[in-house]
Amino acid sequence: MKAELSAKALKLVGNPNVLVNLISRRVRQLSSGGNRPLIMETAGLSTAEIALTEIIEGKMEWETDLPKPKRKSRRRARKA
């Protein structure tokens, strides 16, 4: 995989764990032959690079149901 493709895709997705899941799922789809690539130029690209390019070009959509982290409130110690 090219590092520059990974960096661009990570900026779009935001979460590296979600990015890994997106790429691995799309690579499985492409490898099984059930789906065609959504980009035109695939010569010389691996399936992972195709998946990354699809994400960068906006050919794939995803939803994240991850809850936003809650801020922990800091309690002050009581003075005696």
Summary of the structure (lengths in Angstrom):
residues: 80
radius of gyration: 18.9
end to end distance: 60.6
largest distance: 73.4
contacts: 154
relative contact order: 0.19
helix: 48%
strand: 0%
